[in-house]
């Protein structure tokens, strides 16, 4: 397993020790923010949703809760469709095919985002997602207060600076800038939302608000316009849920639910809040990850990628005027990610699976 790193919290580790890693034991699957970084685990997600869950889950098994922010919400919306591999491939290809000239405006990026949405989320897909028998989909957004809710990019930037300074004090200080708003399948209301004392709202997903909510989940301040007054939700401007839940690290399951949380991720650690990125001590600890199985590429895998790194949004700038090179690089990373999927499926055949799993302290 030189490509795939598997880490498990103490509760998850003990469970696997007794029962192995079984699809029916998964209670939630989480998708993190990170834009194009997702391409590095595209193949892993395809193996999980397109093969493992489809082959292993039955009508008698309890549904799995899905929760994502930003690209995590988009990929899970693809994964929850009837043909998850085709939908995730359409999302990946539409992301790769983006092309922006220098000085691109938020309105131009927004128009392209809608094209991407149309490409991987056709009209019938929303009904497929909201009717999946084994998957209950949800996504995270924030409702903005103050500067972050402005249409002015300059004011949004000031709001981001203020958010960073507040977050240095602590997560609770961010509540004056944002609420957490979770849009969810009508059959399932997530057990979380009020972590760190945040004002929070649960809103049912419907055919009328699904696309708006999904657009909002990836509406990065200063990059994309916010989405105002989503149907069925409290009035306000909604933006990227990754600002608050960058790599979501919440108590995803009820205390009475003894199942596990599966977390396919492009990093071997979780940075809970976007504003935590420069604060290394703010990474999620073992207490939060007690029932989590964290799947990620190994350092060796990343070193074999072009430029020895996972794709990221800065590549648009680094490859400005050289889109063909960027697209080739991203497609190579996407193709390499299939090795992670193969490694995961091979793991299911191992009689001594525990020897491949690292305990999270």
C-alpha positions, 0 to 999 in steps of 0.5 A, a space after each residue: 500500500 505504498 500509494 494509500 495511507 489509511 489512518 483510523 481513530 481509536 474507536 474506528 481502529 478497534 471496530 476494524 480489529 473486530 469486524 474488518 472494514 465493511 461498507 455497512 459499518 460506515 455511517 457518514 462520508 465527508 468531502 473537504 474543501 480544496 478546489 482542484 486538489 480533489 483531482 488527486 483522489 478522484 480515482 479513490 472516490 470512484 472506487 468507493 462510490 462506483 464499486 465498493 458501496 454499490 457492490 456491498 450495500 443492501 436495502 437492509 443497510 442503514 443509509 450513509 450520511 454525506 456531508 461536504 463543503 465547496 468541491 467536497 459538496 460538488 463531488 458528493 453531489 456527483 457521487 450520489 447520482 445513479 452513475 457516480 463514476 460518470 458524474 464524477 468524471 464529468 465534474 473532473 473534466 469540466 474543472 480541468 477544462 476551465 480557462 481564464 485570461 488575466 484579469 478575469 472577473 467574478 462574474 466570468 468565473 460565476 458563468 463558468 461555474 454554472 456551465 460546470 454545474 450543468 455538465 455534471 448535474 443534469 436536470 434529472 440528477 437532483 431527483 436521483 440524489 434526493 431519492 438515493 436509498 443508501 445515501 443521504 446527501 447534505 452540504 455546508 454553506 455560510 450565511 454572511 454578516 457584515 463585510 463578507 456579505 457585500 458585493 464589493 470585492 474590496 469589502 469582502 477582502 477586508 471581511 476575510 482579513 477580519 475573519 483571520 484576526 477573529 479566528 486567531 482569538 478562537 473559532 467562537 469569535 467568527 460567529 459575528 461574521 457568519 452562521 453555519 447553514 446546512 442544506 440536507 436531504 429531507 429524509 435526514 437531518 444532520 446531528 451536527 451544526 452548533 459546534 463551537 457555539 455557532 448560530 446554525 440552521 438546517 434547511 431541507 433540500 428540494 428541487 427548487 433550492 438544490 442548485 442555488 445551495 450547491 453554487 453557494 457551497 463553492 462561492 469563494 469570497 473575492 472570487 465568486 459572487 455570493 448567492 442571495 436568499 436561497 429558497 427555504 433558507 433564512 434571508 441573506 448572502 450565502 458563500 463557501 462553507 469551507 470558510 468555516 468547515 474547510 476540512 470538516 471536523 465535526 461530530 458527524 454521527 449521533 452518540 447512539 450511532 456506533 458506525 464509522 466516518 469514512 474520510 477520503 482526503 488529499 492530505 493526511 491531516 485535517 485543517 478544520 477552518 479555512 482561517 486555520 491554514 497558517 495555524 498548524 496547531 489548529 489541526 484536528 486532534 484524535 478526540 474529534 477523529 475517534 470514529 474516523 477512517 482517514 484515507 489519503 495519498 502517501 508522500 511517495 504517491 505525491 512525489 511521483 506526480 508531475 512537479 511532485 505536488 498535488 494540483 491546486 488553484 494557484 496553477 491557474 496563475 503559474 500556468 497562465 498562457 500555458 493552459 495545455 500544460 496545466 490541463 495535461 498535468 491535472 489529467 495526469 494527476 487524475 489518472 494517477 489517482 486511480 491507483 489509490 482506488 485500486 489500492 483501496 479495493 485490494 485492501 478489502 481482500 486482505 485478511 489482516 487488514 489492520 496491519 495496513 492501518 495507522 492508529 491516530 493518537 
